[in-house]
Amino acid sequence: MKVLVLGANGRTGGLVVAHAIASGHEVSVLVRRKGRSYGAGVSVIEGDALNAQDVSRAMERQDAVVECIGGTAPWQHQTLERDVMRNIVSAMKDSGTRRLLVVSALGVAESVKQCLWWYRWLVVPTFLHGITRDKKAMEAIVRGSGLDWVIARAPILTDEAGTGRVRVLRPNEKGREITRVDLAAWLVEQLGARIYVGQSVALVNR
């Protein structure tokens, strides 16, 4: 499968690229500046995800998109993710690309009920205030796109070794964290699966 990864310079996005290559996918990345090595076989496209023309150019002949872009100051008001998603959805519709996997966050919209009490009342309204509002708007664009989408809501992301065990929370369950390795592996697995298409799911190791 031909897969376009956005946010490949981030820690999660870089792991998605590695897992996708290891799984036999043909991977392209859209990055502002070339220079970093993503491994053999990765096509590096220079451009800005906030530029609709750059996204359209990168989208040509892709089968799927994995979007891992996130803001750098989560407490500040921002529109980065919703602006990028508008470009992605438009380009996917123009190119005929259907599969869209998106990284969001636990605490967005109704998933706030799946947060542990201290995360819900102390972290989401303060440290994550800006980014959760942006992600909520981004998710609305995804849900209204008509594409084959999956939204993965991640809680605290850790850089620990992968466990190989990812649990999808039920609506009444709460969770705390997931490793970036496990999140990346789960996203790549969904490229060939349909069980969660059209769903927003919260993922945890524990």
DAUR-V722007 format. One record per residue. OMEGA is omega in radians with two decimals (* if undefined). NEAR is the number of other ideal C-beta (glycine too) atoms within 12 Angstrom. Layout:
OMEGA:NEAR
OMEGA:NEAR
//
This chain:
3.09:26
-2.99:26
3.05:42
3.12:48
3.04:49
-3.01:46
-3.07:37
3.12:42
3.09:28
-3.09:28
3.11:23
-3.13:41
3.11:40
3.09:29
3.06:36
3.11:47
-3.12:41
-3.13:30
-3.13:34
3.10:41
-3.14:27
-3.14:20
3.06:24
3.11:15
3.07:31
-2.91:23
2.97:39
3.07:36
3.04:43
-3.09:45
-3.11:32
-3.11:21
3.03:14
3.11:17
3.12:11
3.09:18
3.13:16
-3.13:27
-3.10:21
3.05:13
3.14:20
3.10:30
-3.10:28
-3.14:26
-3.13:30
-3.14:19
-3.08:27
-3.14:22
3.07:41
3.11:23
-3.06:22
-3.13:23
3.11:18
3.14:24
3.12:36
3.13:26
-3.14:23
-3.03:37
-3.07:36
3.06:22
3.05:20
3.09:36
-3.06:27
3.12:41
2.98:51
-3.07:50
-3.09:51
-3.08:42
3.09:40
3.12:33
-3.08:27
3.13:16
-2.96:15
-3.12:26
-3.08:19
3.04:18
-3.14:16
3.13:26
-3.05:21
-2.98:30
3.10:40
3.13:31
3.10:24
-3.08:38
3.06:41
3.12:27
-3.12:34
-3.10:46
3.12:34
-3.13:23
3.13:35
3.13:37
-3.14:22
-3.05:18
-3.10:25
3.09:16
-3.00:33
-2.97:25
-3.10:34
3.07:43
-3.00:49
3.04:50
3.05:48
-3.05:46
2.99:44
-3.06:42
3.10:38
3.09:39
-3.03:26
-3.11:20
3.07:37
3.13:27
3.14:23
3.12:33
2.95:34
-2.96:25
-3.09:14
3.11:17
-3.11:29
-3.00:24
-3.08:15
-3.04:15
-3.08:25
-3.08:33
-3.06:19
-3.06:18
-3.09:20
-3.01:34
-3.08:24
-3.04:26
3.13:35
3.08:36
3.11:28
3.14:33
3.09:42
3.10:31
3.10:27
-3.14:41
3.13:36
3.09:24
3.13:32
-3.08:39
3.14:24
-3.01:17
-3.04:29
3.14:16
3.07:30
-2.96:27
2.97:37
3.07:39
3.13:42
3.14:45
-3.08:40
3.01:44
3.09:41
3.13:29
3.13:31
3.13:22
3.11:18
3.09:16
3.14:14
3.13:21
-3.06:21
-3.12:14
3.09:17
-3.13:32
3.04:24
-3.09:30
2.94:30
-3.07:14
-3.10:15
3.14:11
3.10:21
3.13:25
-2.99:30
-2.98:27
3.05:27
3.08:40
3.09:30
3.13:37
-3.13:29
3.10:34
-3.13:47
-3.14:41
3.13:31
3.13:40
-3.13:46
3.09:37
-3.09:28
3.09:39
-3.12:36
-3.11:20
-3.14:18
-3.02:15
-3.08:14
3.13:27
-3.13:23
-3.11:21
2.96:27
-3.03:34
3.07:38
-3.05:42
3.12:45
2.84:35
3.14:30
*:21
//
